[in-house]
Amino acid sequence: MNIAALPRPTQGRDHRVDFWRGIALVMIFINHIPGNLYENFTSRNFGFSDAAELFVFLAGFASAYAYGRLFLGGHRLVATLKAWRRAGVLFLVQAMLTLFAIGISCWGALVLGQGELLTRIGLASFNSAPIETMVGFATLGHQLGYVNILPMYAAMLFMLPALLFLARIDLRLMLGGSIAVWLLAGIFSIDMPNYPLPGGWFFNPFSWQLIFAFGLFCGFRRIERGYSVAFKPWLMALAGVYAMIAFLTVRFQLWSWWGALPFPTLLTGFDKTYVSLPRLLHVLAVVYIFANAAAASPLASIRRENPFAMLGRHSLPVFATGTVLSLFAQVFKFDAQPHFLFDTLIIAAGITLQFTLARYLDWWGVAQKVALGAKAERPIDPTRAAVPAESRPMAARAGIYGSQVSPNKILAR
């Protein structure tokens, strides 16, 4: 199968991807404020997987469009550098969020007089061994709680060229290789080191890459055929039954039933670090159900103007802002019990700010295009154009006060 030879899809951007990414961002924000009333209504209360699995799957799906077509079209180096550049941006955002997490916790300890705030979210190591922990922060070895998903996502982007190389041969080979890495990581407990503490990353990239790879696989399938997995009544029924089993397990705490099965923990457990099979199957089942929503359903035709799609289009700045807001909210709710009015105000204020940011970024993108279009259509001043280059001041010719060289010419050099 030669995906690179396929024509570019004519259906345009699938706003459903942005919509569900926006939904995941809202749920992540709510879940990052422990003890609030509304965390009881996020997806993790209705099945084995949560918003993080959905977000990583959608990231893989989008990567097929953002990097995959470029890579398989012969521009392998450009696609690789583009993915790694994005990983570098994630590293910088991770460093910023870590600094905010430390600063907000210290501020909360000063304001509330609660030194216990400096022992939460993994800050105890920073207090006892600050030099070693700072090395851990800089190398992504030590990650604070609620600020630990971006390193895994950056690792996905570093692994992406290898996945795309296999996909260039055959998509099934890519998926098989990803499954093999997932199995090896789960069986032999392979993970990135968590320096200076023992153990590894909470979001193990060698395990989570399988969710990313499934998203990448579905993205390529949609590019090729217009759909990821064909609708089949028996498959929809199977996905629905499994989703219901997951719901009943969570709702009635039936975890022991799964533990009684004579299989390894990787196949019957619910470990998030190594993405146990029940979690993986659950996110795939949920995605299949919602991806095949009835044509008359509002979920089947998401428009660009949808507020959650707007959030999803700007996932990184919205996620970073939501993380900072959730850290402040953790200080405000320090050891407080769920309270309807207080929790409603905090959640509503945080989500409103994230929507406001996304709306601003949408406006800013349009405003830039309008400004560039107006500049391109501006008539040339004939008196200025008639001045010979040698009669202009040397500084102007050298570009000290602002170059007049076209960006296209710069790129062509």
Secondary structure as GFF3:
##gff-version 3
##sequence-region A 1 413
A	DSSP	three_ten_helix	3	5	.	.	.	ID=ss1
A	DSSP	alpha_helix	15	31	.	.	.	ID=ss2
A	DSSP	three_ten_helix	37	41	.	.	.	ID=ss3
A	DSSP	three_ten_helix	43	45	.	.	.	ID=ss4
A	DSSP	alpha_helix	51	63	.	.	.	ID=ss5
A	DSSP	pi_helix	64	68	.	.	.	ID=ss6
A	DSSP	alpha_helix	69	72	.	.	.	ID=ss7
A	DSSP	alpha_helix	76	112	.	.	.	ID=ss8
A	DSSP	three_ten_helix	115	119	.	.	.	ID=ss9
A	DSSP	alpha_helix	124	128	.	.	.	ID=ss10
A	DSSP	alpha_helix	130	138	.	.	.	ID=ss11
A	DSSP	alpha_helix	150	169	.	.	.	ID=ss12
A	DSSP	alpha_helix	171	188	.	.	.	ID=ss13
A	DSSP	alpha_helix	205	225	.	.	.	ID=ss14
A	DSSP	alpha_helix	233	251	.	.	.	ID=ss15
A	DSSP	alpha_helix	255	259	.	.	.	ID=ss16
A	DSSP	alpha_helix	265	268	.	.	.	ID=ss17
A	DSSP	alpha_helix	277	291	.	.	.	ID=ss18
A	DSSP	three_ten_helix	298	300	.	.	.	ID=ss19
A	DSSP	alpha_helix	307	313	.	.	.	ID=ss20
A	DSSP	alpha_helix	315	332	.	.	.	ID=ss21
A	DSSP	alpha_helix	340	377	.	.	.	ID=ss22
A	DSSP	alpha_helix	382	385	.	.	.	ID=ss23
A	DSSP	three_ten_helix	389	391	.	.	.	ID=ss24
A	DSSP	alpha_helix	394	398	.	.	.	ID=ss25
A	DSSP	alpha_helix	407	412	.	.	.	ID=ss26
###
